[in-house]
Amino acid sequence: MKIGIPFITVILLFLCKINTAQSNIEKYYNEKKYEKCIKLCEDNIKKGNEKQKSLVYKAKILVQIPNDKFISKVYPDPHYEALKCIKKLVYYKKKKPEDRFYSLHKESIDLVIDKVNIKAEDLFQAKDFKGSIKLLHKLKEIFPEDSKYCIKTYYDNNELLKCILLCEKDIRKDIDRNNALLYISLILTNSENNKELINKYPKPYVTALSSVDQIYKDSENSETKQFIKENSQKIKIVISNSEKKADLYFSENEMQRSYEISDLLHAVYPDSLIYIFKIAKTFKFNTNEFLYSYPKITEEDYREIIYGLSNMSNKYFSSGEEVQFLDALDTIFNSNFCDLETASTFLVMYRKNYPENNRFLELENKYREKYWQIEMLLLVNEFRVRGCICGGEDMEPQHPVILSNCLTRTTQKYAELCQKESHFSHTGPDGSSPWDRANDEGCYADGENIAWGSGNPAGALSQWMNSPGHCKNIMGSHTKMGIGHGGFYWVQLFK
């Protein structure tokens, strides 16, 4: 009995000392006294006092403040040192599966692993491939059953075929599927000179974008949503490379290939107007062919998309990309079919949004000379954008209008009818009103001008501008115009 009491007291004092050390670890950590905390962790690890908890806190400090003077002096490679701590924790977990320490501290352990992954990526981007691969190899060593570290190691080490085969294996087994799909897309959009891969994937960009599309189809899932957020830069690389390839195919007149890539880009980002523009471009902006081959979009939706994209081009096109509108105008002008509504939209909105340049002025003049409808439209817009006086009344400047195919079709039919019947009235020979005639063609109008006597657009417009009512019609709050011409008869509709 005399020996037992002091012995128990010693044990209790020893346990109390351990608990004090542990509480000090947490206290120092929470107070951000990291130097004291890590020294205490090291002391505990050496003495075997609750090693696991000390290893966790040591690893957390190493990855959270790697540039601290004390840390960088004692641990030249803090992220690698942190992984050595994690390796010991994984060892203890395997040795004693019943021990719940690892699962209880998994959030802290995952934080360390995430920080190491970020560091590996930063080193890779900084072209420190040796440093990046060193960390990835360590992760692979600690988690040999987790293929994502093997995939990243192969990718960073440029062992692309090994990487893609492992990705395919993961997809078949449904293991970390999103990660595998992402790396397949990264490889295929950046490895055109790899013959082995091209033999395996003859349409690399199509396969790559199909992979990204599979990820996005599950984007309502919270884990997938987080994955997309964390890997946004990698996805951006895939998308950017694919856009460039689609444009290259277009410049090489490989329209089908350009279309396939643009179609998949639109599948990934269905709300992005830019891909409708790129798809329409592969059809040389022939609206009928586009709508026939791409029935997902109605004509009304297509018109709104083209107008919205052109009107707010700065939102959709980066600086310097306005050349795409000039290329589009060239394409339409040189094609067998000219969609006047689309061409006028590009012409009008380019002038509205960008400074004049020689190429644009040359294109504009070519359109004016070839299409009298465009000539009339541009003359009308000159008055609208600067304002004018109608019958002594000042008219405020208005935004420019574009041509409407439907209104132009309506006015052209009526102008030809007026010429044939020698008829000059807003009411047709059959009693129809301008709104009836527009409705018959599938559109509506809210203003009509008619003129007789001139043989050219400038003459007809001069007649209207010298008539207060017609002038006010032209200066009204419209967005679209139709123009028809038969002999000396002119008809103009507004919407």
Disulfide bonds with the S-S distance in Angstrom:
Cys390-Cys471 1.93
Cys406-Cys443 2.19
